[in-house]
Amino acid sequence: MRQVDVELGARSYPILIGEGLLSRAGCLAPYVAGERVLIVSNDRVAPLYLEQALTAFAGKATASLVLPDGESHKNLDTLSRIFDALIQGRYDRGTTLAALGGGVIGDLTGFAAAAYQRGIDFVQLPTTLLAQVDSSVGGKTGVNHPGGKNLIGAFHQPRCVLADTRTLATLPERELRAGLAEVIKYGLIADGDFFAWLETNMPALRSRSPEVLEAAIERCCQLKASIVAADEREQGMRALLNFGHTFGHAIEAAQHYRGWLHGEAVGAGMAMAARLSLRMGRLAEVDYRRILGMLAAAGLPQGAPVEVAAAELRQRMASDKKVERGQVRLVLLNRIGDAEVTLDYPQGKLDEVLRVDRVATLPA
């Protein structure tokens, strides 16, 4: 087992990474202060891993709630179902919620934990690559709104993140590729050597080599843990983690969260941010070509879907929660491994990128 610690003083917690961790009887009990646990999952993950999660909480009084799967269900209506279960079950402040699933379940469950009785404990049990490397770490929780992604939420740190890499064996190929977008992101914003390692190891990642997957997950978690420890509430450097996301969130919202997966939209967004960086003279052509090559190797799109109009993307970006003084903050690249949050970019060049960077379909 590999362990990465998120250092936040009294609210510090471990990220545990390894094969078969969910099957270790009682391994999560030390992170549960009270006696009752409610596991929240979805109808795709629960049939595969709910019994194992019950084993991991052995010794605690554990129940479960199974929600529908999909980004389109990451909303206030689904959130209310968690509150209904907590209230009907008379769960008190000593309860621990457990999020068993991908980023949608993690965000929903974490937000419910932040709000129920003004805050209860929760743990993250991510079962997708995207959740294991990114969304389960750092305490961002929330739901979508028709007006924009993740506009309603709270910062609420988990007590523990347990990433059982064995769950990736049942992950659909498309979702594995989507998770690789977040892996690539870390190399682009913070670690050029890691990006070069990914260029060499992408075939092994796509073939799900356990050793290579664990190494990639560990490095992503190390990078995110260091950023979160320095800037928990995104007042500064944590905004770098949004690289590609402002573009990507606009794509998702334009599709009403029923089109591309989050990681696919982020992959397109990273290509568009890199293109803008290139057009501004910040990023060298050779780095831009490496980025497109990496996205292609991961099976990710390199531009926005052709059916979404540039004007709609612009409008959706204007509703992003990262808007400052009426202008969208963007994360742009100086080089691979060196990113910067900025309001200083030519609006005309942004419009050019929104019009030009298009793909007809997702990679096969």
Secondary structure, 3 states (H helix, E strand, C coil): CEEEEECCHHHCEEEEEECCHHHCCCCCHHHCCCCEEEEEEECCCHHHHHHHHHHHCCCCEEEEEEECCCHHHCCHHHHHHHHHHHHHCCCCCCCEEEEEECHHHHHHHHHHHHHHHHCCEEEEEECCHHHHHHHCCCCEEEEEECCEEEEEEEECCCCCEEEEHHHHHHCCHHHHHHHHHHHHHHHHHHCHHHHHHHHHHHHHHHCCCHHHHHHHHHHHHHHHHHHHHHCCCCCCHHHHHHCCHHHHHHHHHHCCCCCCCHHHHHHHHHHHHHHHHHHCCCCCHHHHHHHHHHHHHCCCCCCEECCCCHHHHHHHHHCCCCEECCEECEEEEEECCEEEEECCCCHHHHHHHHHHCEECCCCC
